[in-house]
Structures are given as C-alpha cells and as structure tokens.
C-alpha cells in the first residue's frame, strides 16, 4: 500500500515539476512605456515602479523596450506586449488601431500647455504672433506640440497657416526664446516652471522676464493600457494593485531614482476614465490636419 502511495505522490510531484515552467510563464506580463527608448532608460525611470507593481499584483513584470509610439501600438496588436504606459495623444491612436483597454489613469497636477513670450517682446496675445516664428517641442507630443497648437487655435488664429512653427528640443527652444530668435514657445507648465527657476538660479534672470500669453485647459490623464488579448481577470488584478497600493506606487515613481519625475509629483491614480475625456486631444489632431487620428505624428 505504501509503495502505491509513494508511486502516486511521485507522479504528482513529477507532474507539478513538468507544468511549473508553464505556470510561471502564465504569471509573467510585459510592460512598455511609449516615451522612453531602451531598456537602460526604462530601468532608470520606472524600475522601482515596476518592482513595486510586481509585488502589489503578484505578477512578474518584464520591460519591453519600444523604439517609438508606432512600435508600441503594433506590439499591442500582435500581443508582444501586454500593458503600455502612455500619454493622451497616444491613447486616441491606440484606441483606434488596437482597441486597447484602460487600466488606470495617472492624474498629473498642472498638466496643461502654455504659450510663452518675453515680457519685453510686446507680444501680449495669440493674435499678436501672426506671421511670427514659434518654437515647440517634439512633433506629436501632447503637451509640447499638440497642446500648444490647440491653445493657439483656441486663441482665434489658424496656427498651421498663420505662423512659422519650428520643432526642436526643449532646452534649445528655451535659449531661442531668450535670444529673440523666436517670438514665442509652446511647452507644458511643468517644464516652464522648472526652466524659469533654473534660469533665475543660473543667470539671475527673474521670473518676471517671461510672460504667459495663453494657456490651455488641463490635459487628460496619462494611462496604463492593456492589449485586447489580456484577460479581464488580469486587468482587474492589476487595477486592484493600484487601488490597494496607491501610495507605494506613487512613491516608487516620484522617488524611485528617475530623472524626469517632476511631471508626476503630486499625482494620483484615477479609475473613472471616459473615452470622451480625450475628445479635446482629438480636436488637436484635427487642428494639425489629421482628423482620422489613426497614425502617430512624427514617428
């Protein structure tokens, strides 16, 4: 009898050993972040967040580096990645092309676009900029390109026709504004506040040297998206992790050792996300001549 029992136990243990790799694999999920390129940058900016989320959810989370936003949505479509952390401009395209599902929103404080001039330039309204050169950040960025474009359009001009718009990196456009090479710049409020403070500490140029002549409405939330192939139980478990470990996850983002965390300082996670919240972003695509919002601009 004991021999038979021993044989049965051995078979059970062998069966568990053979199936263990598959079980572990089933508990592993892949995560991408659209505005970061390369595994090293992912590890630096979101390594602590990934580890905390892994502990809170019980899943083994692996980073999948993507070269650009198009690569991220294609990875979702072809089930190469399970979750993507992305911005509002990317959401509307992902929703259109990959039918991705919202897991949770990252609500960022003071997340809006500005049009900034020098106080002594004489430009005091958007309409004063007609015929002038205006610098913005990377093409397709929600807060450095699309947001400022919409601010200008809401101010009563046709930015694509009335202005000479140039795109460059934020430090360069800032220097161009100070030197008078451009009449105004478009950027987000967090960057403007940081650059203005750095300018005062570095050169003594006071905040009053700059004028905000227009600001947009608060932009929609960044989002953690799940591919259409991800089981709803997995999504629910991830969402529960954000509810139950909210403070720990926020702390991991803000104090996790990344270099670009200003934008998330003071954030919170929100669950009441509606697709209509992103109609403002869709209007931005229409303003720049891409009403289908089916492709990423600049990729």
TAGI-V111855 format. One record per helix or strand of 2 or more residues. SS is the DSSP state (@ for helix, = for strand). FROM is the first residue (numbers start at 1). TO is the last residue. If there is no record, write none. Layout:
ss=<SS | SS>
from=<FROM | FROM>
to=<TO | TO>
This chain:
ss=<@ | = | @ | = | @ | = | @ | = | = | @ | = | @ | @ | = | @ | = | @ | @ | = | = | @ | @ | @ | = | @>
from=<2 | 28 | 39 | 60 | 69 | 83 | 88 | 101 | 113 | 126 | 133 | 142 | 159 | 164 | 170 | 184 | 189 | 207 | 210 | 222 | 232 | 246 | 262 | 268 | 275>
to=<26 | 33 | 57 | 63 | 77 | 86 | 97 | 107 | 118 | 129 | 136 | 154 | 162 | 167 | 179 | 188 | 203 | 209 | 215 | 226 | 244 | 254 | 264 | 270 | 287>
